[in-house]
Amino acid sequence: MQKQRTGIIHFLTKEESGRQHPPTGEVYYATTHIAQLDQPNWSIVIIFDKPIKEDEYSALCQVKFLFDHAPHPILDELKEMEVYEGAKIVGRIVFE
């Protein structure tokens, strides 16, 4: 079973050069960049406890890596994680 961690995701608004609207589903696929790793770019899966409303930009979530060969133990070491869509940062997850 893959390691996952609970956190609160804060999406950037359109005015902050982020998303026009928060994602509407319960599962969201994105990427992250973890500078302390030799291979810093990884695909992640973000699972929301409940769908985000259109005017909400923060939510409780679970985050895990998409791939089995990802560096799962690093999740325990991180205090926060940037969330990207392509090269654009769209949010940040703060871990509890």
Secondary structure in CASP SS format (residue, H / E / C, confidence):
PFRMAT SS
TARGET T0000
AUTHOR 0000-0000-0000
METHOD secondary structure of the structure
MODEL  1
M C 1.00
Q C 1.00
K C 1.00
Q E 1.00
R E 1.00
T E 1.00
G E 1.00
I E 1.00
I E 1.00
H E 1.00
F E 1.00
L C 1.00
T C 1.00
K H 1.00
E H 1.00
E H 1.00
S C 1.00
G C 1.00
R C 1.00
Q C 1.00
H C 1.00
P C 1.00
P C 1.00
T C 1.00
G C 1.00
E C 1.00
V E 1.00
Y E 1.00
Y E 1.00
A E 1.00
T E 1.00
T E 1.00
H E 1.00
I C 1.00
A C 1.00
Q C 1.00
L C 1.00
D C 1.00
Q C 1.00
P C 1.00
N E 1.00
W E 1.00
S E 1.00
I E 1.00
V E 1.00
I E 1.00
I E 1.00
F E 1.00
D C 1.00
K C 1.00
P C 1.00
I C 1.00
K C 1.00
E C 1.00
D C 1.00
E C 1.00
Y C 1.00
S E 1.00
A E 1.00
L E 1.00
C E 1.00
Q E 1.00
V E 1.00
K E 1.00
F E 1.00
L C 1.00
F C 1.00
D C 1.00
H C 1.00
A C 1.00
P C 1.00
H H 1.00
P H 1.00
I H 1.00
L H 1.00
D H 1.00
E C 1.00
L C 1.00
K C 1.00
E E 1.00
M E 1.00
E E 1.00
V E 1.00
Y E 1.00
E E 1.00
G C 1.00
A C 1.00
K E 1.00
I E 1.00
V E 1.00
G E 1.00
R E 1.00
I E 1.00
V E 1.00
F E 1.00
E C 1.00
END
